[in-house]
Every structure is written in structure tokens, then in C-alpha cells.
């Protein structure tokens, strides 16, 4: 059983940056694909970014491509989401996710096995 814990959320002005971290425990971190999702009030949870465990390939939602960067440090069992040029529409609760599945990560939340509790990101205009 993998446990995930996010940190790094907060309030930032539009155009600013934040870095989210997700620490994992209870499993073989290096053998899990890791992802970030977000959920804004009144909206469904949506895919943001993912990184595979086998080759480190990264995938991004079109809405964040070029602004967000996902990375992982297997030695620290941690995945990061560097968020730059933040916009008010990026405001949401951000969730870390993990799965031992192999292959191209699916954007559907049902593909992912483990979830963190979430961290709030608020971008003011």
C-alpha cells in the first residue's frame, strides 16, 4: 500500500510560481508511475501531468504545457510539480497519484491506484 502526501500549495499572484512536492512511502516508488491531478470547485478532477517509472517520459495536459514541469527523485521517493506563469484558472486542489501500471499513463483518474489528500493552490488576479 502506497501512501502519498502533498505539500507546497499556497496563495500566489498571477504570473508567479509554486513548486508542489509529493512524498511517497509504503511501496517501491521507483516502480510506480506518478501523476498530478487537480480539481476546481464545481468541476471534475482533471489530469495535469504524469511521469513514467520505466523511462521517465513526461506527459502534460494542453492547458499547462510549457508552464508546468513534472519531475521525480527516486532516491527521495518524491515527485515534484514546478508551476510557472500561474493563472487564476489554475486555482484548484492539486492531488498526487501513483500506479504500478506500465505504459503510457492514462488521463482518466480511474487508472491511478493511490491518491494523496491534496494541497490547495490559489492564484489571485
Secondary structure as UniProt FT lines:
FT   STRAND          3..7
FT   STRAND          10..13
FT   TURN            14..15
FT   STRAND          18..25
FT   HELIX           29..31
FT   STRAND          33..39
FT   TURN            41..42
FT   STRAND          46..51
FT   STRAND          58..60
FT   TURN            62..67
FT   STRAND          68..73
FT   TURN            74..77
FT   STRAND          78..83
FT   HELIX           88..90
FT   STRAND          92..99
FT   HELIX           109..111
FT   STRAND          114..115
FT   STRAND          119..124
//
